[in-house]
Amino acid sequence: MEPKAKRLLFLTAAIILAASTYTYALSPGHYGAAIALGAVLTMFFVGKAMN
């Protein structure tokens, strides 16, 4: 896969993951560990997109 397309794929995944983590955090009865995992995975995908 071309590096530019790979970066775009990781950036798109990071945006979708961040949005879904944010909406889950706003819902009542959410689990803090799931939100923390979503934040860590979002940072991982952003880091992969920057490579």
PDB file of N, CA, C and O in Angstrom:
ATOM      1  N   MET A   1       0.848  -1.172   0.000  1.00  0.00           N
ATOM      2  CA  MET A   1       0.000   0.000   0.000  1.00  0.00           C
ATOM      3  C   MET A   1       0.894   1.235   0.000  1.00  0.00           C
ATOM      4  O   MET A   1       1.938   1.262   0.651  1.00  0.00           O
ATOM      5  N   GLU A   2       0.478   2.233  -0.722  1.00  0.00           N
ATOM      6  CA  GLU A   2       1.219   3.478  -0.813  1.00  0.00           C
ATOM      7  C   GLU A   2       1.244   4.193   0.550  1.00  0.00           C
ATOM      8  O   GLU A   2       0.234   4.210   1.254  1.00  0.00           O
ATOM      9  N   PRO A   3       2.382   4.775   0.922  1.00  0.00           N
ATOM     10  CA  PRO A   3       2.483   5.409   2.252  1.00  0.00           C
ATOM     11  C   PRO A   3       1.444   6.509   2.495  1.00  0.00           C
ATOM     12  O   PRO A   3       0.942   6.658   3.609  1.00  0.00           O
ATOM     13  N   LYS A   4       1.127   7.271   1.456  1.00  0.00           N
ATOM     14  CA  LYS A   4       0.147   8.344   1.617  1.00  0.00           C
ATOM     15  C   LYS A   4      -1.244   7.771   1.900  1.00  0.00           C
ATOM     16  O   LYS A   4      -1.979   8.299   2.735  1.00  0.00           O
ATOM     17  N   ALA A   5      -1.593   6.710   1.216  1.00  0.00           N
ATOM     18  CA  ALA A   5      -2.890   6.071   1.433  1.00  0.00           C
ATOM     19  C   ALA A   5      -2.950   5.420   2.808  1.00  0.00           C
ATOM     20  O   ALA A   5      -3.998   5.422   3.453  1.00  0.00           O
ATOM     21  N   LYS A   6      -1.836   4.868   3.256  1.00  0.00           N
ATOM     22  CA  LYS A   6      -1.785   4.246   4.571  1.00  0.00           C
ATOM     23  C   LYS A   6      -1.972   5.302   5.662  1.00  0.00           C
ATOM     24  O   LYS A   6      -2.686   5.070   6.637  1.00  0.00           O
ATOM     25  N   ARG A   7      -1.332   6.459   5.497  1.00  0.00           N
ATOM     26  CA  ARG A   7      -1.499   7.549   6.464  1.00  0.00           C
ATOM     27  C   ARG A   7      -2.941   8.024   6.511  1.00  0.00           C
ATOM     28  O   ARG A   7      -3.488   8.265   7.587  1.00  0.00           O
ATOM     29  N   LEU A   8      -3.551   8.156   5.349  1.00  0.00           N
ATOM     30  CA  LEU A   8      -4.932   8.599   5.284  1.00  0.00           C
ATOM     31  C   LEU A   8      -5.863   7.582   5.937  1.00  0.00           C
ATOM     32  O   LEU A   8      -6.825   7.962   6.605  1.00  0.00           O
ATOM     33  N   LEU A   9      -5.587   6.311   5.752  1.00  0.00           N
ATOM     34  CA  LEU A   9      -6.387   5.259   6.370  1.00  0.00           C
ATOM     35  C   LEU A   9      -6.290   5.328   7.898  1.00  0.00           C
ATOM     36  O   LEU A   9      -7.310   5.248   8.582  1.00  0.00           O
ATOM     37  N   PHE A  10      -5.079   5.475   8.438  1.00  0.00           N
ATOM     38  CA  PHE A  10      -4.915   5.575   9.890  1.00  0.00           C
ATOM     39  C   PHE A  10      -5.535   6.855  10.435  1.00  0.00           C
ATOM     40  O   PHE A  10      -6.104   6.847  11.527  1.00  0.00           O
ATOM     41  N   LEU A  11      -5.434   7.944   9.697  1.00  0.00           N
ATOM     42  CA  LEU A  11      -6.035   9.194  10.154  1.00  0.00           C
ATOM     43  C   LEU A  11      -7.554   9.094  10.168  1.00  0.00           C
ATOM     44  O   LEU A  11      -8.198   9.584  11.095  1.00  0.00           O
ATOM     45  N   THR A  12      -8.124   8.471   9.163  1.00  0.00           N
ATOM     46  CA  THR A  12      -9.572   8.265   9.119  1.00  0.00           C
ATOM     47  C   THR A  12     -10.024   7.375  10.270  1.00  0.00           C
ATOM     48  O   THR A  12     -11.043   7.648  10.906  1.00  0.00           O
ATOM     49  N   ALA A  13      -9.277   6.322  10.538  1.00  0.00           N
ATOM     50  CA  ALA A  13      -9.609   5.434  11.654  1.00  0.00           C
ATOM     51  C   ALA A  13      -9.517   6.179  12.983  1.00  0.00           C
ATOM     52  O   ALA A  13     -10.343   5.965  13.870  1.00  0.00           O
ATOM     53  N   ALA A  14      -8.524   7.045  13.127  1.00  0.00           N
ATOM     54  CA  ALA A  14      -8.369   7.811  14.362  1.00  0.00           C
ATOM     55  C   ALA A  14      -9.530   8.777  14.562  1.00  0.00           C
ATOM     56  O   ALA A  14     -10.016   8.935  15.683  1.00  0.00           O
ATOM     57  N   ILE A  15      -9.976   9.416  13.503  1.00  0.00           N
ATOM     58  CA  ILE A  15     -11.096  10.352  13.602  1.00  0.00           C
ATOM     59  C   ILE A  15     -12.375   9.619  13.973  1.00  0.00           C
ATOM     60  O   ILE A  15     -13.123  10.080  14.836  1.00  0.00           O
ATOM     61  N   ILE A  16     -12.633   8.499  13.342  1.00  0.00           N
ATOM     62  CA  ILE A  16     -13.834   7.718  13.648  1.00  0.00           C
ATOM     63  C   ILE A  16     -13.785   7.198  15.080  1.00  0.00           C
ATOM     64  O   ILE A  16     -14.786   7.240  15.794  1.00  0.00           O
ATOM     65  N   LEU A  17     -12.624   6.710  15.497  1.00  0.00           N
ATOM     66  CA  LEU A  17     -12.475   6.205  16.863  1.00  0.00           C
ATOM     67  C   LEU A  17     -12.635   7.318  17.890  1.00  0.00           C
ATOM     68  O   LEU A  17     -13.266   7.113  18.926  1.00  0.00           O
ATOM     69  N   ALA A  18     -12.079   8.478  17.621  1.00  0.00           N
ATOM     70  CA  ALA A  18     -12.210   9.602  18.554  1.00  0.00           C
ATOM     71  C   ALA A  18     -13.665  10.045  18.668  1.00  0.00           C
ATOM     72  O   ALA A  18     -14.145  10.334  19.765  1.00  0.00           O
ATOM     73  N   ALA A  19     -14.362  10.097  17.546  1.00  0.00           N
ATOM     74  CA  ALA A  19     -15.766  10.512  17.573  1.00  0.00           C
ATOM     75  C   ALA A  19     -16.629   9.501  18.323  1.00  0.00           C
ATOM     76  O   ALA A  19     -17.504   9.884  19.100  1.00  0.00           O
ATOM     77  N   SER A  20     -16.387   8.226  18.095  1.00  0.00           N
ATOM     78  CA  SER A  20     -17.198   7.218  18.779  1.00  0.00           C
ATOM     79  C   SER A  20     -16.862   7.154  20.269  1.00  0.00           C
ATOM     80  O   SER A  20     -17.749   6.905  21.086  1.00  0.00           O
ATOM     81  N   THR A  21     -15.598   7.375  20.637  1.00  0.00           N
ATOM     82  CA  THR A  21     -15.229   7.421  22.047  1.00  0.00           C
ATOM     83  C   THR A  21     -15.887   8.609  22.734  1.00  0.00           C
ATOM     84  O   THR A  21     -16.362   8.496  23.864  1.00  0.00           O
ATOM     85  N   TYR A  22     -15.915   9.736  22.056  1.00  0.00           N
ATOM     86  CA  TYR A  22     -16.527  10.939  22.620  1.00  0.00           C
ATOM     87  C   TYR A  22     -18.029  10.748  22.832  1.00  0.00           C
ATOM     88  O   TYR A  22     -18.554  11.098  23.888  1.00  0.00           O
ATOM     89  N   THR A  23     -18.712  10.204  21.847  1.00  0.00           N
ATOM     90  CA  THR A  23     -20.154  10.004  22.011  1.00  0.00           C
ATOM     91  C   THR A  23     -20.449   8.943  23.071  1.00  0.00           C
ATOM     92  O   THR A  23     -21.450   9.040  23.780  1.00  0.00           O
ATOM     93  N   TYR A  24     -19.591   7.939  23.184  1.00  0.00           N
ATOM     94  CA  TYR A  24     -19.770   6.936  24.242  1.00  0.00           C
ATOM     95  C   TYR A  24     -19.551   7.559  25.617  1.00  0.00           C
ATOM     96  O   TYR A  24     -20.244   7.213  26.573  1.00  0.00           O
ATOM     97  N   ALA A  25     -18.585   8.483  25.720  1.00  0.00           N
ATOM     98  CA  ALA A  25     -18.306   9.130  26.995  1.00  0.00           C
ATOM     99  C   ALA A  25     -19.482   9.982  27.460  1.00  0.00           C
ATOM    100  O   ALA A  25     -19.683  10.159  28.661  1.00  0.00           O
ATOM    101  N   LEU A  26     -20.248  10.501  26.529  1.00  0.00           N
ATOM    102  CA  LEU A  26     -21.403  11.322  26.880  1.00  0.00           C
ATOM    103  C   LEU A  26     -22.611  10.492  27.310  1.00  0.00           C
ATOM    104  O   LEU A  26     -23.527  11.015  27.944  1.00  0.00           O
ATOM    105  N   SER A  27     -22.618   9.219  26.973  1.00  0.00           N
ATOM    106  CA  SER A  27     -23.771   8.383  27.303  1.00  0.00           C
ATOM    107  C   SER A  27     -23.774   8.039  28.794  1.00  0.00           C
ATOM    108  O   SER A  27     -22.717   7.904  29.409  1.00  0.00           O
ATOM    109  N   PRO A  28     -24.968   7.901  29.366  1.00  0.00           N
ATOM    110  CA  PRO A  28     -25.033   7.545  30.790  1.00  0.00           C
ATOM    111  C   PRO A  28     -24.655   6.074  30.986  1.00  0.00           C
ATOM    112  O   PRO A  28     -24.949   5.227  30.142  1.00  0.00           O
ATOM    113  N   GLY A  29     -24.006   5.791  32.098  1.00  0.00           N
ATOM    114  CA  GLY A  29     -23.650   4.413  32.429  1.00  0.00           C
ATOM    115  C   GLY A  29     -22.458   3.883  31.669  1.00  0.00           C
ATOM    116  O   GLY A  29     -22.348   2.674  31.463  1.00  0.00           O
ATOM    117  N   HIS A  30     -21.563   4.753  31.249  1.00  0.00           N
ATOM    118  CA  HIS A  30     -20.401   4.295  30.485  1.00  0.00           C
ATOM    119  C   HIS A  30     -19.311   3.785  31.425  1.00  0.00           C
ATOM    120  O   HIS A  30     -19.313   4.092  32.617  1.00  0.00           O
ATOM    121  N   TYR A  31     -18.388   3.010  30.881  1.00  0.00           N
ATOM    122  CA  TYR A  31     -17.259   2.473  31.630  1.00  0.00           C
ATOM    123  C   TYR A  31     -16.026   3.339  31.380  1.00  0.00           C
ATOM    124  O   TYR A  31     -15.678   3.610  30.231  1.00  0.00           O
ATOM    125  N   GLY A  32     -15.375   3.766  32.442  1.00  0.00           N
ATOM    126  CA  GLY A  32     -14.192   4.608  32.316  1.00  0.00           C
ATOM    127  C   GLY A  32     -13.047   3.921  31.594  1.00  0.00           C
ATOM    128  O   GLY A  32     -12.299   4.561  30.854  1.00  0.00           O
ATOM    129  N   ALA A  33     -12.909   2.618  31.806  1.00  0.00           N
ATOM    130  CA  ALA A  33     -11.830   1.875  31.154  1.00  0.00           C
ATOM    131  C   ALA A  33     -12.006   1.859  29.634  1.00  0.00           C
ATOM    132  O   ALA A  33     -11.022   1.907  28.896  1.00  0.00           O
ATOM    133  N   ALA A  34     -13.235   1.793  29.172  1.00  0.00           N
ATOM    134  CA  ALA A  34     -13.492   1.795  27.729  1.00  0.00           C
ATOM    135  C   ALA A  34     -13.132   3.150  27.123  1.00  0.00           C
ATOM    136  O   ALA A  34     -12.625   3.224  26.003  1.00  0.00           O
ATOM    137  N   ILE A  35     -13.398   4.214  27.869  1.00  0.00           N
ATOM    138  CA  ILE A  35     -13.053   5.548  27.380  1.00  0.00           C
ATOM    139  C   ILE A  35     -11.535   5.716  27.352  1.00  0.00           C
ATOM    140  O   ILE A  35     -10.990   6.275  26.401  1.00  0.00           O
ATOM    141  N   ALA A  36     -10.858   5.237  28.382  1.00  0.00           N
ATOM    142  CA  ALA A  36      -9.396   5.318  28.416  1.00  0.00           C
ATOM    143  C   ALA A  36      -8.781   4.515  27.276  1.00  0.00           C
ATOM    144  O   ALA A  36      -7.826   4.962  26.642  1.00  0.00           O
ATOM    145  N   LEU A  37      -9.323   3.344  27.021  1.00  0.00           N
ATOM    146  CA  LEU A  37      -8.823   2.530  25.911  1.00  0.00           C
ATOM    147  C   LEU A  37      -9.050   3.227  24.577  1.00  0.00           C
ATOM    148  O   LEU A  37      -8.180   3.202  23.706  1.00  0.00           O
ATOM    149  N   GLY A  38     -10.203   3.842  24.413  1.00  0.00           N
ATOM    150  CA  GLY A  38     -10.473   4.585  23.179  1.00  0.00           C
ATOM    151  C   GLY A  38      -9.514   5.741  22.991  1.00  0.00           C
ATOM    152  O   GLY A  38      -9.077   6.005  21.871  1.00  0.00           O
ATOM    153  N   ALA A  39      -9.176   6.439  24.075  1.00  0.00           N
ATOM    154  CA  ALA A  39      -8.226   7.550  23.991  1.00  0.00           C
ATOM    155  C   ALA A  39      -6.829   7.054  23.628  1.00  0.00           C
ATOM    156  O   ALA A  39      -6.140   7.661  22.809  1.00  0.00           O
ATOM    157  N   VAL A  40      -6.419   5.950  24.241  1.00  0.00           N
ATOM    158  CA  VAL A  40      -5.091   5.391  23.937  1.00  0.00           C
ATOM    159  C   VAL A  40      -5.023   4.910  22.489  1.00  0.00           C
ATOM    160  O   VAL A  40      -4.034   5.154  21.799  1.00  0.00           O
ATOM    161  N   LEU A  41      -6.053   4.241  22.039  1.00  0.00           N
ATOM    162  CA  LEU A  41      -6.062   3.768  20.646  1.00  0.00           C
ATOM    163  C   LEU A  41      -6.100   4.934  19.661  1.00  0.00           C
ATOM    164  O   LEU A  41      -5.483   4.867  18.598  1.00  0.00           O
ATOM    165  N   THR A  42      -6.812   5.989  20.004  1.00  0.00           N
ATOM    166  CA  THR A  42      -6.834   7.167  19.136  1.00  0.00           C
ATOM    167  C   THR A  42      -5.434   7.764  19.020  1.00  0.00           C
ATOM    168  O   THR A  42      -4.998   8.116  17.924  1.00  0.00           O
ATOM    169  N   MET A  43      -4.733   7.879  20.141  1.00  0.00           N
ATOM    170  CA  MET A  43      -3.370   8.408  20.088  1.00  0.00           C
ATOM    171  C   MET A  43      -2.438   7.487  19.302  1.00  0.00           C
ATOM    172  O   MET A  43      -1.538   7.955  18.605  1.00  0.00           O
ATOM    173  N   PHE A  44      -2.657   6.186  19.416  1.00  0.00           N
ATOM    174  CA  PHE A  44      -1.846   5.234  18.647  1.00  0.00           C
ATOM    175  C   PHE A  44      -2.070   5.416  17.149  1.00  0.00           C
ATOM    176  O   PHE A  44      -1.113   5.444  16.375  1.00  0.00           O
ATOM    177  N   PHE A  45      -3.327   5.539  16.740  1.00  0.00           N
ATOM    178  CA  PHE A  45      -3.627   5.708  15.320  1.00  0.00           C
ATOM    179  C   PHE A  45      -3.123   7.044  14.784  1.00  0.00           C
ATOM    180  O   PHE A  45      -2.675   7.123  13.640  1.00  0.00           O
ATOM    181  N   VAL A  46      -3.192   8.087  15.595  1.00  0.00           N
ATOM    182  CA  VAL A  46      -2.644   9.381  15.162  1.00  0.00           C
ATOM    183  C   VAL A  46      -1.125   9.267  15.005  1.00  0.00           C
ATOM    184  O   VAL A  46      -0.552   9.797  14.053  1.00  0.00           O
ATOM    185  N   GLY A  47      -0.487   8.582  15.931  1.00  0.00           N
ATOM    186  CA  GLY A  47       0.967   8.366  15.817  1.00  0.00           C
ATOM    187  C   GLY A  47       1.335   7.567  14.572  1.00  0.00           C
ATOM    188  O   GLY A  47       2.327   7.872  13.910  1.00  0.00           O
ATOM    189  N   LYS A  48       0.549   6.557  14.250  1.00  0.00           N
ATOM    190  CA  LYS A  48       0.801   5.759  13.037  1.00  0.00           C
ATOM    191  C   LYS A  48       0.569   6.603  11.783  1.00  0.00           C
ATOM    192  O   LYS A  48       1.257   6.430  10.777  1.00  0.00           O
ATOM    193  N   ALA A  49      -0.398   7.510  11.847  1.00  0.00           N
ATOM    194  CA  ALA A  49      -0.679   8.373  10.694  1.00  0.00           C
ATOM    195  C   ALA A  49       0.461   9.368  10.466  1.00  0.00           C
ATOM    196  O   ALA A  49       0.718   9.774   9.332  1.00  0.00           O
ATOM    197  N   MET A  50       1.137   9.756  11.537  1.00  0.00           N
ATOM    198  CA  MET A  50       2.218  10.727  11.426  1.00  0.00           C
ATOM    199  C   MET A  50       3.524  10.097  10.947  1.00  0.00           C
ATOM    200  O   MET A  50       4.397  10.802  10.440  1.00  0.00           O
ATOM    201  N   ASN A  51       3.667   8.794  11.098  1.00  0.00           N
ATOM    202  CA  ASN A  51       4.896   8.104  10.655  1.00  0.00           C
ATOM    203  C   ASN A  51       5.046   8.104   9.179  1.00  0.00           C
ATOM    204  O   ASN A  51       6.022   7.566   8.657  1.00  0.00           O
TER     205      ASN A  51
END
